[in-house]
């Protein structure tokens, strides 16, 4: 579980680095949240 958290955090940081606007950051955070929710539901 710890390695999954680290992986998701690293992926979220990479996505955030690619954002150019505040709107983009919000969308990226939403997608990261959905990914985390999906991972938790599968366990």
N, C-alpha and C positions, 0 to 999 in steps of 0.2 A: 504494500500500500504506500509505503514511503517513497519508493522509486517511481510509482505512478504519479504521486504528487509532484515530485521533482520534475518529471518529464512534462507534465501538464503546465507547470509554472514556466519552464524553459520555452515551451511552445508558445505560451501566451506572451512572453516577453519578446520573442521573435516577431510575432504578429503585431504587437504594439509598436515595435521599432519601424515597421513598414507603414504605419499610419501617417497621413499628412494632415488630417483634420480632426477636430473634436468629435464630429459625427462618426468618423471612421473608428475612433477609439471606442466609442459607445457600442458600435456594431461588433467590433472585435471582442469586447468584454462579454457581450451577450452570447456570441458564438462559443467563447471559452466556457461560459457558464453552462451552456447547453451540453457541451462535450463532457464536462464534469458530471452533470446530472445523468447523462447516458451511461457513463462509466460506473456510477454508483448503482444505478438501476440494474445493471447486468450482474452485479455481485450478489 
